[in-house]
Amino acid sequence: MASRKQTIPNDSRSFGERPAKRAKVDDEHQASTSSAEPSNGMEDTTGSALLSEDEEGRPKNEPRASDLYLDTINRALLDFDFEKVCSVSMSNINIYGCLGEGRSSYAYAHSIHDDHHVFINLETAKVYVLPDGYLVSDPSLEDISFVLNPSFTKASASTLSSPSHLLKPSYDLSSKPYLSGYIGLNNIKRNDHMNVIIHSLLHIPPLRDYLLLSSFRGKESELLKRFAALAKKIWNPRLFKSQVSPHEFLQEVNRASAGKFRLEQQGDPVEFLGWLLNRLHKDTGGTKKKNSSIVFSTFQGELRVETQQVVVRPDSTGSEKPQFDIDRDIKATVSPFLFLAVDLPPPPLFQDTIEKNIIPQVSIHSVLAKYDGVTTQESAGQLRRYKCQRLPQYIILHYKRFTKNAFVEEKNPTIVTFPLRGVDFREFAGTTRDKENTIWKVHLRAAGGGGEGEKWFQIQDLIVEETRKEMIFLGETVLQIWERRAANANTNGNTSTKMDVDRR
């Protein structure tokens, strides 16, 4: 009967090839790693004095790299991003993988049949040699353990949003420079709409730091554990490859959403964002109360909605727009929100040859007028007006670009112009293409930004490019995230930092 603890045998990402038999001559320590199995770590020492040393001053019974097969490890083949299941039984029991115990495990059989001998426990990061079954403790394996389970401190996390972070590039195994946090995510099939949301959320400092400093070992949901693991990989300054696959996290998204969000199906990033925020709120112990989770304390605001029944006056002309009547009852409600929907003006229906080459533009202040508490909207025989009663620390704006009619879903190409800093929210607080063929990109401002040296990155799956800040507003923006500035930071406004998800 097979052990309940499973392994990942016969996989090039975890195993090196055993070299031909050779004399036990000390080799240079070569960097390479893989996976292993348990034992008492002891070898036969009969007849040999434990304190005797060889010519190099090493105790004679101390294992060498060649003895432990550590020189068979190929770091370039290691990949810990995919879901950790047994490649023989496909079991996800003890989901981070285990080497098995005893000769009944798949790991033991794999070590004999395929001549692979170095195994790593994907949960504890301990390395064993099979089939001998002894534990390996060697400092040369520390970099592999860190790639498998990156860790952060408050001090290291605090520098990620500072300009100094831009001055410390990291290097992968091929000596290619990269900036941790600003790396590509694999578009495994058709998951680019989820990739941009992952990047956007993991660049919000409160949520990012919460995940980086977490150590989930209890009854937390699998989705939360995998999202935290993905965050640590994206911000890992010691990657073997300057890219990360979100496969393990997105597999859990598929399960948790009952197949609503799948790798092989293009979707709506706004819909995915709403689902993910609400699910993370629930999984972090959130309730209906304010600030009951990291999600609510970061993104939740309050919106005041006033409604009144429309009454047509006998003396009114057909061209008059209905207005609120202060002499009649006005119903007011306060509702929480995680992001605000912003309506775009409809594009012209009939255009001549010249007008077709002109892309309509509108300023962010004009479309945000919906929330000034004065502008009215009529719907289903009722007048409505909106006012932001409480702004969150980070406000997410959703520009409603897609509309459905009886035949097709159309995209509004109107460009929203906006400054990169300092949108004043005080007055609000107190070309046709379908989603199926849309390419999603994200613009990220690096390390807090500001000043002449401000840097922006455009990321589309594995493509990471630095972009000019003057070009940011030209995209057909669908989502924006703005940070509320501290009241004493500036006399000019309440918001500053911005990141946006951009569709083209």
N, C-alpha and C positions, 0 to 999 in steps of 0.2 A: 504494500500500500504506500502510495507516495506521501511524502511529508507535506504538511500544510504550508510550510515555508517554501516559497518559490524563488527561482532565480531567472536570469535572462541569459540562457546559454546560446551558443552558436550564433553570436551577434558580433559583427565587426566593430561595433561601437564600444564594446567592452572587453575584447580579448585581443591579445597579441599572439603572434605565431611563435612556437617554441623553436629555438635554434637546434642545429644538429648537435649530437653529443660531443662534448669537448672536455678537456681537462679543466679541473677547477682552478683556473688561473685568475687572479684578480683583474677585473676589467675596470675601465673608467666608468664612473657612475653615469649611466645614460638615462635621459628623461623619457619615460614612457609609462602608462598605466592602464589598469583594467579592473578585474574582479576576483574574489577568493573565498575560502571556507574554513570553519572553526577547528581548533584543536588546543592542546595545552601548550603548543609552541615549543616543545622540548624535543631535542634529538638525542641519540645515544651518545653518552659521554664516557662510557666505561673505559678505564685504563688511561684516560687523558687527564692531566692536571688542568683544572679550570683556569689557573692563572698563567699558564704557559702562553708565549706570544710567538708570532711568526716574525719574519725578517722585517716587516713593516711596523712592528710594534702592536699588531692587532691580536687579541686573544684568539687562539687557534680554533675554538669552538664557535666563534661568532660567525653567523651566516654572511656570505658575500652576496652582492647584487646578482651575480650569475647563478649562485646556488638557489636564490629565491625567484629566479626568472624575471626579476624586475627589468632586466635589459630587453625583455621581449615586448614591453609595453609601448604602444604607438599612440601618443597623445593626439595626433592628427586625426585618428579614427574615433576618438571618444565623443559621444554625443548623449547627453543626459536630458535632452529636451523632450523626448517622446514618452508616451505613457508607459509607465513601468509595470509591465505584465510579463508573465512567463511566455517565451516564444515557442514553447513546446505544448504546454497545457492551456495557454491563453487565460490562465487564472489570474484574477486580480486580488486574491486573498493576500493579506500583508502587502499592500499595494506598492510600497516602495521597493519591493524586491528583497529577497533574502537568499542566502547561499544554500540553504537547506542544511539538514543535520544528518549525518550518517550516509551510508552507501546507497540509500534508497532515493536520494534527491537527484533531480535532473542535472544539477551542477556537477555532481560527482561523475555521472555518466558522461557528461559533455567533456570533462577534463581528460577522460581516458580515450574516448572515441575521436575527438578532434584535436587532441594534443595541446589544449589550452589549459593554462595552469594558474594564472593570476586572476582572482575574483575580488570584487568589491561589494560589500553589503550596501545596497542603495538607501538604506535607512540610517544605519549607524556610521557609514563611510569607513568601516574597518575592512582591511584587506587580508585575504587569506590565500594560501597556496593549496591547490588540490592536485591529486587525490591525497596527498600527505596529510592535509588538514591542519596546518599550523598557521597561527596568526603572524602577520608581518607588521612590524613597527619600524618604519624607515622614514626619515625626514624628507627624502626625495619625493614622497607620495603626497606631501601636504598640498601642493598646487592642485592635484586632482580632487582632493577632498574639498578644497575651496570652490572649485568649479561646480562640483556636485551640490554642495550646500554652502553658498556664500553667506557671510555674516557681516553685520554692520553695527557700529556703535553710534551713540548720539553725536560724538565728535565728528565721525566720518560722514554721517548723514547731514549734519549742519552745513558742510562745505559744498554740497551738491547744487545749491541755489546761489552760490557766491561766484563772482567773476573769476576767482582763483581756480575754479573747476575747469574753466576753459584753457587754462595754462598748463594742465597736467594730462596730456594725451596718454592713452594706454596703448599697448602693442600686443597683437595676437601672436600665435606660433610662427606665422609667416612674416613677422616683423611689420605687419600692416598697422598703421596708427588708427585709432578710433577713439571717440569720446564716449565714455560710459553714459548711458541714458539716451544717447542719440545714435542708436544703431538700428539696423534693418530687422524686420520681422518677416519670417517666411510666409508667403501667400501659398499655403499648402494646396488649396484648390480654388475656392472663391471666397476667401475670408478677409479680403482687404477692408471691407466695411467694419469688421470687428477690430482689425489691427489699429485703425486710426483712433478708435475709442480707447483701446488699451493704452496707446501712447499718450493720449490727452489726459486720462485720469492719473497715469503714473507720473505726470509732471505737475500735479497739484501737490505742493509741499506737505500739507497736513496728512493727506491720504497716503502719499508716497512714504513719508517717514513712519507712519503707523504700520505699514506693511513691511518696510525694511527692518524695523526694530522688533518685529513680532517673532515669537517662538511658539507656534501653535503645536502643542503636543497632546491636547485634551480632546474634548468632544466637539471642537469646531467643525464646521461643514467642510467637506472636501473641496468645494468651490473656493472658499476663503483660503484654505491652505495652498491650493494651486495658484491662486492669484498672487498671494504673497511670494511664493516661490518664483513665479514669473517676474515679479517686480525686482527681486534680488538678482536674477539673471540679467535683466536689462541694464541694471545699474552696476553690474559686476565689473570692476576695473582689471580683472585678471582672466578674461575669457580666453579660451583656446582659439575660437573663431569670432570674428567681429560681427556676428549676427546671432539671432536667437530664434528658435521655432516655438510658437505658442501652442503647439499641438496638444500637449498634456492638459493645459488649461481649457482649450476649446473643446476637447473631448468631454470634459466635465460640464461645460456649458451646454453641450448637446444633450447630455443626460438630465441635467437640472431643469432645462427648459422643455423637456419632453419632446425633443426634436424640432422645436421652433426655430432655433438658430443652429444651422449645420454648416460644416466646412465646405460642402460641395454646392451650396446654394447662396447666390447673391442676395443680400438683404438691405434693410434700412438701418444706417448707423444710429439714427435717433431712437428708433424702436429698441435697438439693442442697448443703448445707453440707459433708457428708462427702465428696462428690465433689470440690467446689471446693478444700477444704483439701488433699486428697491430690494433686490436679492441680497446685496452686500449689507444693506441696513438691517435686514432681518437676521442675517447670519452673524452680525456683530452684536446681537442682543438688543437691537433697537426696538422701541415701542412707538406709540403715537405721540409721545411727549417730545417737546423741543430738546435738541441737543442730547438725545438718548443714544446716539451712535456717532461714529466719526463721519458718516455720510450726512446726517442731519446737521451736525455742527458745522460742516464745511459748505454744504450746498443748499440747505433749506431756508427759504424766505417765506414771507406772508403777503398775500394779495387780498386787497379789499375790493369786492365786487358789488356794485350798486345796480339794481334792476328796477324797472318800472314798466307797467303795461302801456302800450302805445294807444293813444286816443286820438282819433282824427277829428279835428275841429271843423265845424260847418263853414267857417269863414276862411279856411286855409286853402291855398292853391296847391296844385299837384306837384309843383317844383320845390315846395318847402321841405326841408329836412326835419324829421321829428326831433324834439328837444325834451329834456327832463322838465317836468312841471313841479315846481317847489310846493305847489298847493295840494299836490296829491301824495299819497304814501310812496316812499322809496324804500325798497327792501335792500338791506346791506348785510353781506356775509363776509367773513374772513376765512380764506382758505390757504393752506400751506402749499408750496410749490418747490420742485427741485430744478426746473428750468422753465423759462418763459417762451411762449410761442410768439413769433413776430411775423406779421402779415406783410407780404410784398405787394406793391401795386401791380395790377395785371399788365402785361405787355400789350402794345398796340395790336389790334386784330388785323387791320389792313395796312400794309406798308408798301410803298413804292420801292423801286430798285435801290435808291439811295438810302432810304430809311432802314432797309434790311441789313445794311452794313453798320448801322449805329446800334450799339448795345445800350439799352436804357440804364440809367444810374439813379441812385437815390441815396441820401445821407442817412446815417444811422439814427440821427436825432429825429428825422421825420417819421421813420417807421416805429421808433420807440414812443412816439406821441400817443400811441394807443394806451399807454400806462400813465398818462399825466393826470388822470382823474377828471378831465374835462371832455376829452374827445369821446363821442358816443358811437356805439355800433348798434344796428338794428338786426334782430334775428328772431324769427318765429313769433312776431307780434310783440316783442319786448325790446326795450332799450337797455343797453348795458354800458357801463363805464368802469374803468379799472384804475387802481392806484396801488403801487407797491408800498405796503405798510411797514415791512421790515426787509431790508436787503441782507442776503447771506454774505459770508466772507468771500465766496466765489460764486458769481452768478453766471449761469449757462443760458445763452440765447439760442433759440432754434428758429432759423429762418425757413418759413414754410414755402419751399420751392416747388413741390410736386402737388399737382391737383389731378383728380380723376374726373373724367366725364363718362358719358355712356359708352364710349368707344376705346379711348386710350388714356394713359396717364401721361400728363404733360409736365414739362419742366420750365419754370420761369427763369429766364437768363439774366434778370435784372441784377446789376452789380450794386452792392452796398458799400459805400465809401465810409471809412472810419479812421480816426487817428489810432496810432499804436499804443498811446498812453493817454490817460487823463480824460476819459469820457465822463461827463458830469451827470450822475444819475439822481441828483438831488431833486430835480423837478419831477422825476417819475416816482420818487420815494416819499416822501412825506407828501436760347436755341432749343428746340424741343428734343428731349432725349429721355428714355425711361431709366428706371433704377437698375434694371437688369444689365444695362451696358454702361453704367456709370463707373468711372475710375475714381477711387477715393484716395485723397492725400491729406496729410496733416502738417500744419505749420506750427513749429515750437520755438518759443523764444528761449534762448539759452541763458542759464545762470542768472536769472533775475533781470537781466537786460539793463537798458538805460545808458545814456551818454553816446559819445561818438563810436565807441567800440561795440555797440550792441550787435549781437549776432542772432540770426534766425535760421532754422533748418527746415527744409521741406523733406518729408519722408513718405515714400510710397513703397510699402512692403520692404524689399531689400535695398531700395535705392535711397541713399541719404545724401542730400545736397545742401550746401549753404546757399541761401537765397537773399536777394536784396530786400530790405524792409520796405522800400518804395513799391515793390511789386505785390505785397501781401494782399492788399485790398482788391486787386484785379480778379481774384478768384471768385467763383460762384459759391460764396460761403453758405454753409448749412448750419454749422454749430460754432459758437464762440464761447469762451470761458474767460470772464473778467474777474480780477481780484479786487476786493474792496480795500482802499487805502485807509490807513489809520487816520482818525480825525485830525490829529495834531501833526501829521506828516506833511500836509500841504493845505493851504487855504483854498485851493482851487477845486478839489473834487473828492469823490469818495472811492473812485476806482482807478486802477492802474494796469496791473499785469494782464496780458491777454494771450490766449492760445486759441487757434481756431482749427476746425476740421473743414477742409476745403474740397469741394467736388468740382471736377472739370469735365 
